[in-house]
Amino acid sequence: MPMINTLLSILFVYVFIALGYIAKRIFKEKMDPKTLTLMSVYFMQPFVSVWGFSTAKLHWEHFSVAGIYFGIIFILLIPSIFIAKLIFNDPKKRSIFSIAGFVGNTGNIGIPLGIALFGEQSVIYTTLINLANVVVVYVLGAYIYSRGSFDVKTSLLNIVKIPIIPASAVAMVINLSGVALPAEILEFFKMGAYAGIVLQLFLLGTFLYGIKIREVHPKLFAGTLSQKFLFVPFFSALILSLTDLPLFVQAVILMEMTTPLAVANINLASLYDCRPQDVTALILLSTLLFVPVLFLFTMWVVPLYIR
């Protein structure tokens, strides 16, 4: 029964993807994904981050979890970048392979999935990991996706232009300083965050319209999806086993590492013209593959950590 509830929770979340697909199918060129991308990146995603910081009181010791997450990303990202240079000549394909597998859906899927598998005590950890993932997305991700189309200087400037980073920094200071925000302001941020999450899912649906799986690039897809569901989980589990983190926390981090590709990949790929249609198809396939991966994770992996 818990497994069925988990799958149903994910299914209902992605109803919004279907709505985006239907809207694009009906309105065609009138529904512009680039406009939705700009709205999401520059206006709505800061709400998602700020609201995330307001959902739980952060303590300095909790940041070790975010530190471990960052450490795993950096350790695995370096060989990924070198491998991309060996197997791809196209700089845009190199950018996608280098970063897409590390930008998981730690928020829209990771947070509710953590509750379903581990209970509400996982929320503080999944929230921190999701916030760490925001930094990965909008710093490393923005730079690497931008490098598919721009030079180094322009790519660095593109990072500075994205408002979610300064918004997250301000929210973190407010959280750690213990400043109590009025309930009306918290509700305002919550409304914006939910709108941002829905817009993200809706945006994915608009990109899915017109995708033809037969036209995808086999090497890019096989490489990225193998990296996402084989390379990253295996070496993440190995690195986590060398830490002194409680098994419960290790399981939560490993779960977040196995989540499918995040919709934020589309934001950056579209914003910097880095093959957004290929990235959309990757997200679609990773989401479909996540169903059997989730089943195996629930049946085999979770019992190893939760005794």
N, C-alpha and C positions, 0 to 999 in steps of 0.2 A: 504493500500500500504506500509507504513513503516514496518508493521509486516512481509509482504512478503519479503521486502528487507533485513530485519534482518535475517530471516530464510535462504535466499539465500546466504548471507554473510557467515554464519556458515557452510552451506552445501559446499561451494566452498573451505573453509579452510580445511575441512575434506576429500577432494579429495585425499590429500596426505596420509591419513590413508589407503585409498583404494589402493594406489600405493604400500605402504609397505606390505599390505596383499598379493597383486598380486606377488610382488617380492619374498616373502617367499614361496608362493605356487609354484612358478616356480623353484626356486633354492634350496628349502628345506634346508638341512644341510649346504650348501655353504653360506647361508645368516645367519650369527651368530648374534643374538640380543645382546649377552653380549658384543661383540666388539663395536656395535653401542652405547650401553649404556656407555661404557668407553669413547668413543669419545664425546658423548653428555655431560656427567658430568664433565670431566676433561679438555675439550678443547673448546666446543661450548657454553655451558651455561654461562660462564663468559662474552662472547660477548653480549648475550641477556641482561644481567644485566647492563653492562657498557653502552650499547646503550640506554637502558631505561632511565638512568640518563641524557643522553645528549639530550633527546627529549623536555624537558621543564626546565625552570629555577626554581629551588626550593627555597622557602622562609621558614624561620623558622616556621611561623604560619601554613604552610601546614602540618607540621609534627603531628599536633593534630589529623589529620585524620588517619595517620598510627598508632598513639598511641591508638586511639579508636579501631582500627582493632585488634591490639595486645591484648588490654584489653578484647575484646569479646572472642578471641581465648583462652586466658588463663583461663577466667572465665568458659567457657564451656568445656575446655579440662580436667580440674580436675575431675568433676563427670564422664566424659567419661572413664577415666582411671580406676576409681573404678568400674564402671559398667562392663567394659571389664573383670576385675578380677573375677567378680561374675558369668558371663555367659560363659566364655571360659576357658578351661584347657590348650589348646595348646597355648604356648607363641607367636607363629607367628600369630595366629588368633587374640590374644589379641592386638598385635602391630598394625595390620591392622585396627581393629575396633577403636582403640584409636586415630589414627591420620588421616586415609584416608579421613574421612568426613570433615576434617578441611583444607585439601590441595586442594582448588578449582582451576579451570582453570582461574585464574584472569587475565592472559595475553593474550593467543591466542584467548580466547572467551570473557573475561571480557572487554578488552580495545575496540575492535570493537563494541561489544554490547552496551557499554556505549555511544559511538558516535551515534549509531543508535537510541537509546532510548532517550538520553538526550542532544545530540549535542556535538560539540567539546569542550565546556567548561567543560566537564566531564573528559577530558584526563589527566589533572594534578592530579586529584584525583585517577583515575584508575591506573595511572602510579605509584603513591605512594603506593597504596594498593598492586599492583603487586610486587613492590620491598620489601614491608613488608612481603608479602607472600613468597618471596625467602628466607628470614631469617627463617620463620616458617618451610619451606620445608627442608632447608639444615642445620638447627640446631636441632629443635625439631624433625622434620621428620627423619633426619639421625640417631639421637640417638634412637628414638622409633623403627624404622624399624630394626636398627642394633641389638637392644636388643632382637629381635626375634631369633637371631642366636648367639649373642656374649655376653660376660660379660660386666659389667659397664665400666671398664677401656678401653677395646677395643672399645666399642661404642663411648666413648668420644674422643678417638684418631681418629676414623673414621670421626668425624665432622671436626677436624683440617685438615685432608687430602684433603677436598673438596675445590677447589680454588675459587669458586664463592663468598665466604664470603669476603676474603681479596680484591678480585677484586672489589666488590661492595663498600667496605669501601674507597678504593682509588678513585673510580668514584664519590662517594658522596663528598669527600673532594674537588675534582677538581670543581664540580658543585657549591658548596657553596662558594668557594673562588673566583668564577668569572673568572677563567682562561679560555680564549677562545682557543679552540683547532682548528687547521687548518682544512679546509673543507675536505682535503684529508684523514686526520685521522678519522674524523667523518664518512666519506663514508666507510672507512675500517671497522669501528665498525658496521656500518649498514649492510654491506655485511655479516659479521660474525654472526650478530644477526638473520638475515633472514635465513641464513643457519642453525643456531641452532634451530630455530622454526620449519623449514621444517624437520630437522632430528628428532626432538621430535615426530612430527606427523607420520613420516615414521616409527619410532621405534614402536609406538603404533600398527600400522598395522601389523608389523612382529609378535608381540605378540598375536594378535588376531587370527592368523592362528593356527588352531588346537584346539581352545577353544570350549568346549562342554558345553552348558548352563545346560544340564541335570546332569552334574557331579559336579556342584557347590555346596557349602555348604549353605543350606537354612538359617540357623541361622545367619551366617556371612553376607550374602547378605541382608537379611531382616533388620538386625540390622544396618548395615552401611548405606544403602540407606534411611532408616527411619531417621537416624541421620542427613544425608546430606540434605534431602528435607523437614523434619518436625521439628526436634529438633533444628537444627542450625538456620534456618530462623526465627522460632517463637521467640526464646529467643534473637536472634540478634535484631529483631524489638522491643522487650520489653526493652532491654538495651539501644538501640538508642533513644527510646522515653523519657528516663530519662536524656538525654544530652541536651545541648543547641545548638547543631549543626543545621544549616539551613536544612529545609526539603529536599531540593535538594541534599545536601551532604549525608543525611541519606539514601535517595533512592539509591544513587550510591553505598554506602557501603553495603546496603541490597542486591542489585543486585549482587555484587561480592560474597556475602556469599551464593547465590543460584546457582552459576555456577557449572557445573558437575566436577567430580574428575579430577585433573590435571594429565597430562601424566608424570609429575615428580615423581608421586607415583611409576610408573613402574621402573624408573631409580633406586630408592632406594631399592625397593623390589627385583629387579634383582641383584643389586650390593651386597646386604647382604643376598641373598638366602631366602627371606621371602615370599614364595608362590607367585611368580610373575604372574603365570597364573591366580590365583584367583583375584589378584589386577587388571589385564588386563580386566577380565570379569566384574569386578565392574565398571571400567571406561566405558566400552562399555554400560552397562545397565544404568549407570547414564547419559550418553550422550543421550541415547534414551528417558529416562524419562524427560530429560531437555526440550524437545520440548513442551509437554503439560504444564510443569511448567512455561516455558517462556511465553506461551500464557496466562496463568492465571495471571502471574506477570504483563504483559503488559496491560491486560484488567481491572484488579481489583486493583493491588497494586500501580502502577505508578500514576493513577489519584488521589490517596489519598495524595501523596506527592507533585505532580506537579499541582498546581491550577492556 
